[in-house]
Amino acid sequence: MSVKFKLSANASEASVRSVLDELHQRGLAADRLFPEQERPALARMFIIRSPAAEPAAVAAALERFGSDVEYVESDVKRKPL
């Protein structure tokens, strides 16, 4: 399952590193959804691509970061038309 999350554009770089380190300690690797993006609104969006990733567990792991985390959600499943 994939889990997406977004960090606030106001979050410091130290906070971003802390979030990524917290996930890494839990065996989850987060990648930037838009790696080359410079605009903070898009550059702070991340995705975890792992069968072990569960949105509720990721949200619980990031709860201590408060308002630095804007949202955590599962990947949207789309039906082909």
C-alpha positions as CSV (number, residue, x, y, z in Angstrom):
1,M,0.0,0.0,0.0
2,S,1.1,3.6,-0.6
3,V,0.7,6.3,1.9
4,K,1.0,10.0,1.0
5,F,1.6,12.8,3.5
6,K,2.3,16.5,3.3
7,L,4.4,18.6,5.5
8,S,3.6,22.3,6.0
9,A,5.5,24.8,3.9
10,N,6.3,26.5,7.2
11,A,8.0,23.4,8.7
12,S,11.7,23.8,9.1
13,E,14.3,21.7,7.3
14,A,15.2,20.2,10.7
15,S,11.6,19.2,11.2
16,V,11.5,17.6,7.7
17,R,14.6,15.6,8.5
18,S,13.1,14.6,11.9
19,V,9.9,13.3,10.2
20,L,11.9,11.3,7.7
21,D,14.2,9.9,10.4
22,E,11.2,8.9,12.5
23,L,9.7,6.9,9.6
24,H,13.1,5.4,8.7
25,Q,13.4,4.1,12.3
26,R,10.1,2.4,11.8
27,G,11.3,0.7,8.6
28,L,9.5,3.1,6.2
29,A,11.2,5.1,3.5
30,A,9.5,8.2,2.3
31,D,10.3,9.8,-1.1
32,R,9.3,13.2,-2.4
33,L,6.3,12.9,-4.6
34,F,7.7,15.7,-6.8
35,P,11.5,15.4,-6.4
36,E,12.5,18.3,-8.6
37,Q,9.9,20.7,-7.4
38,E,11.1,23.9,-5.7
39,R,7.7,25.3,-4.7
40,P,7.2,24.4,-1.0
41,A,3.5,23.5,-1.5
42,L,4.6,20.6,-3.8
43,A,8.1,20.0,-2.5
44,R,6.8,19.0,0.9
45,M,4.6,16.1,-0.4
46,F,5.9,12.6,0.2
47,I,4.9,9.1,-0.5
48,I,5.8,5.8,1.2
49,R,5.6,2.8,-1.2
50,S,5.6,-0.2,1.0
51,P,3.2,-3.1,1.7
52,A,3.8,-2.5,5.4
53,A,2.7,1.1,5.2
54,E,-0.7,1.7,6.8
55,P,-2.2,5.3,7.0
56,A,-3.2,5.0,10.6
57,A,0.2,3.8,11.7
58,V,2.0,6.5,9.7
59,A,-0.4,9.1,11.2
60,A,0.3,7.8,14.7
61,A,4.1,8.0,14.1
62,L,3.9,11.6,12.9
63,E,1.4,12.8,15.5
64,R,4.1,14.3,17.7
65,F,5.1,16.7,14.9
66,G,1.8,18.5,15.3
67,S,1.0,21.2,12.7
68,D,4.1,20.4,10.7
69,V,2.1,17.5,9.2
70,E,-0.8,18.7,7.1
71,Y,-2.3,15.3,6.2
72,V,-1.7,11.6,5.9
73,E,-3.8,9.6,3.5
74,S,-3.8,6.3,1.6
75,D,-3.2,6.2,-2.1
76,V,-6.4,6.6,-4.1
77,K,-7.6,3.6,-6.0
78,R,-9.1,4.5,-9.3
79,K,-11.3,2.4,-11.5
80,P,-10.6,2.6,-15.2
81,L,-13.5,3.9,-17.3
